[in-house]
């Protein structure tokens, strides 16, 4: 019997994956909004330009699902600290492998999981950087250069993210293309 995990991982088109996510949200109420779409697109662009030995399908699927138990309440710090772990447990129930669930859980560092999966470092970068670019109710989005500085010197200060330098190069290249 095919699981939801088998179903979405067998779909190779990221647009089709987003359609699947749309219906999953309607059926289950998981977190899936424009920020997830934006961050997934950012991850896709990064993966398409960087020469990384990673399964792009796994990263894109994890990017779509890693925030599935995120709350809209930015003031509930307990929920902020636990949503990735809660999401990983939920994804396990949907048939995803332990490794896939670990990748999603490591979108942030609250669980303390070590060693970190390589794919998790990509999720961390696009989640944090993408989140800073977007407007929120309490603030407007940061400019790209400000977000890069905050990512490196505040959010990831004293943290080892193996793709940070490549990601910074990618962002700078994208800015040159857009200018």
N, C-alpha and C positions, 0 to 999 in steps of 0.2 A: 504494500500500500504506500502510495506516495505521500510524503509529508509536505507541509507548507514550505519547509526549508528546501526540499528537493525541487519543488515547483519554482520558487523564485530564483534559486541558484541555476536552474537549467535555462532560464530566460537570459539570453546574452545581451539584449538591447536595453540600454539604461532607461529609455523613454517607456518601454513596456514595463520595466520594473517599477517605475513611478506610478503607472496606471494600476498595477497590482497593489502598490502601497495605498493608493487612493481608496480602493475597495476594502482593503484591510482596515483602514481607519474608519470607514463607514460601518463596517461590521463589528469592530472591537473597540473603537474609541482610542486607539493608540495615538501618540503624538506624531503628527506628520503635517507640516505646514510649509510655507514658502521658504523659510530659513533652511529646512532640510534639503529642499530642491536646490537652493543656491549653493549650499555647502557641498552637495553631491556633484554639482556641475563644476565647482572649483576643484574638487578631488579628481574628477575626470580630466579636466584640462591639465592638471599637474601630472597625472599618470601618463597622459598622451605625449607630454613634452619631455618628461624625465626618463632616463634610462635606468629603470629599477627592475630588479628581478622579483616581482611580486605578481600574484594573480589579480589582475585588474577587476575581474568579475567579483571576486571575494571582497575587495576593498570597496567597490561601488555599492554592493549589496549591504555591507556592514555600515557604510555611511548612511544609507537610507534607513537602517534599522537601529543603529546604536542609541538613538534618542527616543526610542519607542515608549519609554515610561517616564519621559521628561514631563515636568509639571509647568503650567503657565504661571504659577505663583513664584516669582523671583525672590520673594521674601522668606520662603520656607527653606531654611538652610539645611534642615535634616533631609528634606526631599532632594535638594540639590546634591547633597553628598551621597545619596543612595540610589538615584534614578538609574545610573549605569549598571549597577549590580542588580537592581530589580529587573531591568531590561534584559540583562544576560540570563537571568533565571527564566523569564518569560520566553525568550528565544529558545532556550533549551526545551521547553514544553512544546514548541512548534517544530522540533526535530533537528535543530541546528547542532552541529558538533560542539564538543567542549572547547576546541580551539577557536571556532568562530565566535562563540559566546565570550571567550576571554578577550578576543580582539575588540569586541563591542564594549565590554566592561572597562577596557583600558582607554576609552575615549578621553577620560580624565584620569587623574591619579589618586582619586579618593579611596579606591579599594586597596591600594598599596601592592597590587599584584606585580611580582617580579619573577623571572625576567619578563620584560615587556615584549610583545609580539611586534615584528617590524610593521605590519599593517596598522597597528594601533598608533604608531607615531604619525602616520599619514592622517588618521582620523583626528588625532589631537591637534595637528596643525590646521586643518581645514575647519574644524569645529571652533577653535579659538579665534583664528584670524577672520574667518567668515562671520562669526558672531560680532566681532568688533566693527566690521564694515556696515552692518545692518543697523538701522534705527531701532530703538527700543522706546517703550513708553517714557522711561526716565532720562533718556539721552538720545542725541542724534548720533548716527554712525561716524566712526573715525575716518579720517583721510587715510589712504593706503600707506603712506610713509609713517604716519603716527601709529597705525595698527602694527606695522612691522617692528617698530621700535618697542612698543609695549609687549608684543609677543616675545621678542628675544630677551629684553632686559627686565621685564616684570613677570610675565606669566611663566616663562621657561627658564628664568634665572636659576642657576645651579641644578638644572634638569638636563638629562642627556636625551635629546631627540635626534636620532641619527640622520634625519632628513632636513633639519632646519636650514642648513646652508643652501642645499639644493632648492628648497622652497623659497628662500629669500631671492635667489637668482631667478627662479621662475616668475615671481611676482614682479621683480624689476624688469624682466624681459617683456612681460605682459603690459606693463605701464608704457614701455617704449613703443610697443606695437599700437597701443591706443592713442598715444600722443602723435 
